[in-house]
């Protein structure tokens, strides 16, 4: 295990093999988001994208929760005037736009596989950030909720877009408008999560899950992500043209040649990420 300097105590970082593990670390508030959390994402994600020793990124939370989203106590303090708030609507919009781009948009377009490992509550913007990852695994005790409607909010960090892609418009509307809680088994049936692991040994199981991608053909995985992201908005011919470019580039990689040689030799390939 190698420690990753996150520059803040509200997020911990370490590397397990080729998996970079980022941990929300405000357990006293169920890992509610903090200004330093956003700054850590903005600082770390570009670094991890360029780090040749990192093949995948896993997000998780400390103390039996993933992330409760916004700090409701902090919201109350702001509303009562105990702490300062943005000077006007325009400033508030600009601030939130920047945060959303440095977290959700950055995770969605990150060139390596991202995995959200949810143990405990994933609520509000915490759920949105989990949904921004490529894949999600949960412990059997996990609880999910959009939460926003219950505090008079409409939602942020892309949750409405990501959830609609995963569960369809009708179910996404229900989950947002009711803000009802749902458990890990329901999340699995809705395809909000990809796997459910037992609480005991959860983080180890989640790291092993992420390691499968961290040790995979990284160039091909990057293009797979680009293809799938493009497919959400582009027309068929645009997707076909982009697939042709990506396939042709993958053909020249060492990982492709190793995979083909391993297939013929009936052995497990050893990828180098190039």
QUIJOGI-V447958 format. One record per backbone hydrogen bond with DSSP energy under -0.5 kcal/mol. NH is the residue of the N-H (numbers start at 1). CO is the residue of the C=O. E is the energy in kcal/mol with one decimal. If there is no record, write none. Layout:
# QUIJOGI-V447958
NH;CO;E / NH;CO;E
This chain:
# QUIJOGI-V447958
2;15;-2.0 / 4;13;-2.3 / 6;4;-0.7 / 12;23;-2.6 / 14;21;-1.8 / 15;2;-3.1 / 16;14;-0.5 / 16;19;-2.9 / 17;15;-0.7 / 19;16;-2.2 / 20;18;-0.6 / 20;56;-2.7 / 21;14;-3.4 / 21;19;-0.6 / 22;20;-0.6 / 22;58;-3.0 / 23;12;-2.7 / 24;22;-0.5 / 24;60;-2.8 / 25;10;-3.0 / 29;26;-2.3 / 30;27;-1.5 / 31;26;-3.0 / 32;26;-0.5 / 32;29;-0.8 / 33;69;-3.2 / 37;34;-1.6 / 38;34;-1.4 / 39;35;-1.8 / 40;36;-2.1 / 41;37;-2.1 / 42;38;-2.5 / 43;39;-1.9 / 44;40;-3.2 / 45;41;-2.2 / 47;43;-0.7 / 48;44;-2.9 / 49;45;-2.1 / 50;46;-1.1 / 51;47;-1.0 / 52;50;-0.6 / 54;51;-1.5 / 55;18;-3.3 / 55;53;-0.5 / 56;18;-1.4 / 57;113;-2.3 / 58;20;-3.2 / 59;115;-2.8 / 60;22;-2.3 / 62;24;-2.3 / 65;62;-0.5 / 66;121;-1.6 / 67;121;-1.9 / 68;30;-1.6 / 72;70;-1.1 / 75;71;-2.1 / 76;72;-2.3 / 77;73;-2.1 / 78;74;-2.2 / 79;75;-2.9 / 80;76;-1.9 / 81;78;-1.3 / 82;77;-2.1 / 83;77;-1.2 / 92;88;-2.1 / 93;89;-2.7 / 94;90;-2.4 / 95;91;-2.3 / 96;92;-2.3 / 97;93;-2.7 / 98;94;-2.0 / 99;95;-2.0 / 100;96;-2.8 / 101;97;-2.1 / 102;98;-1.9 / 103;99;-1.1 / 105;100;-2.1 / 106;101;-0.8 / 107;103;-2.6 / 108;104;-2.4 / 109;105;-1.9 / 110;106;-0.6 / 110;107;-0.7 / 113;55;-0.7 / 115;57;-2.6 / 116;135;-2.6 / 117;59;-3.6 / 117;115;-0.6 / 118;116;-0.8 / 118;137;-3.1 / 119;117;-0.7 / 122;143;-2.3 / 123;67;-2.4 / 124;145;-1.6 / 126;123;-2.3 / 128;124;-2.1 / 129;125;-2.4 / 130;126;-1.8 / 131;127;-2.6 / 132;128;-1.3 / 133;129;-0.6 / 133;130;-1.1 / 134;114;-0.6 / 135;114;-1.8 / 137;116;-2.6 / 138;195;-2.1 / 139;118;-2.3 / 140;197;-1.4 / 142;139;-1.8 / 143;120;-1.7 / 144;182;-2.7 / 145;122;-1.7 / 148;146;-1.5 / 150;147;-1.1 / 151;147;-0.5 / 151;148;-1.9 / 152;149;-1.3 / 153;148;-2.4 / 159;156;-1.2 / 162;158;-2.7 / 163;159;-2.8 / 164;160;-1.4 / 165;161;-1.9 / 166;162;-1.7 / 167;163;-3.0 / 168;164;-1.6 / 172;168;-2.1 / 173;169;-2.4 / 174;170;-1.9 / 175;171;-2.7 / 176;172;-2.2 / 177;173;-2.9 / 178;174;-2.4 / 179;175;-0.9 / 182;144;-2.3 / 184;142;-0.8 / 187;183;-2.5 / 188;184;-2.2 / 189;185;-2.2 / 190;186;-2.2 / 191;188;-0.9 / 192;187;-2.4 / 193;187;-1.3 / 194;136;-3.6 / 195;136;-0.9 / 197;138;-2.9 / 202;199;-2.0 / 205;201;-2.3 / 206;202;-2.7 / 207;203;-2.5 / 208;204;-2.2 / 209;205;-2.0 / 210;206;-2.5 / 211;207;-2.4 / 212;208;-1.1 / 212;209;-0.6 / 213;209;-0.5 / 213;210;-1.0 / 214;210;-2.1 / 215;211;-2.0 / 216;213;-1.5 / 218;216;-1.3 / 221;217;-2.5 / 222;218;-2.2 / 223;219;-2.0 / 224;220;-2.5 / 225;221;-2.5 / 226;222;-2.1 / 227;223;-2.8 / 228;224;-2.6 / 229;225;-2.7 / 230;226;-2.4 / 231;227;-2.0 / 232;228;-0.5 / 232;229;-1.0 / 233;230;-1.8 / 234;230;-2.9 / 239;235;-2.0 / 240;236;-2.8 / 241;237;-2.4 / 242;238;-2.1 / 243;239;-2.6 / 244;240;-2.0 / 245;241;-1.7 / 246;242;-2.5 / 247;243;-2.9 / 248;244;-1.9 / 249;245;-2.0 / 250;246;-2.6 / 251;247;-1.8 / 252;249;-1.1 / 253;250;-1.9 / 254;274;-1.1 / 257;253;-1.7 / 258;254;-2.6 / 259;255;-2.5 / 260;256;-2.3 / 261;257;-2.3 / 262;258;-2.6 / 263;259;-2.0 / 264;260;-2.2 / 265;261;-2.2 / 266;262;-0.6 / 266;263;-0.7 / 267;262;-2.6 / 271;215;-0.6 / 271;269;-0.6
